[in-house]
Amino acid sequence: MEIRIIQNKLFFEEVASRIAHGERVTIRVKGNSMLPFVRDVKDKVVLESPTQQSFQKGRLLLVQMPSKNYLLHRVERIDREHITLRGDGNLDISETCTTYDVVAEAVAVIRDGKEIRVGSLQWNLYRYLWPRNRFLRRVGLGVYRRVFL
């Protein structure tokens, strides 16, 4: 298999275009900001066009930030059209954007060939059991990195 490397900007512009035209897009994840739920290079996410239900606490959204970078993080809070996002693997860093910056919603994570869909038991376990408290999150990430990575 031939590997091609393209700029993130071009890649995500194509992803956004396909989603805007109603396609489902599956991409491999790059980065550790969503550990332990979404793992760098090992997992893929299935993206779809956002719906009204996408704008809820706990959903995973792909957004284009004002800096023009793209990121996939969990909704932490929504205040009308303003959204606060934070990666599961981030201790302190959160981002804010508007509903207009949302490109897609991750409706499934593909791990080892199996889909973990929004609303499934495994999805909800990650969503509700992963600590929001900074100290507990630090401990959880430390244990995860030592045991599983």
Secondary structure, DSSP 8 states (H G I E B T S, - for coil): -------HHHHHHHHHHHHHTT--EEEE--SSTTTTTS-TTT-EEEEE---GGGSSTT-EEEEE-TTS-EEEEEEEEEETTEEEEE-TT-SS--EEEEGGGEEEEEEEEEETTEEEETTSHHHHHHHHHS--SHHHHHHHHHHHHHHH-
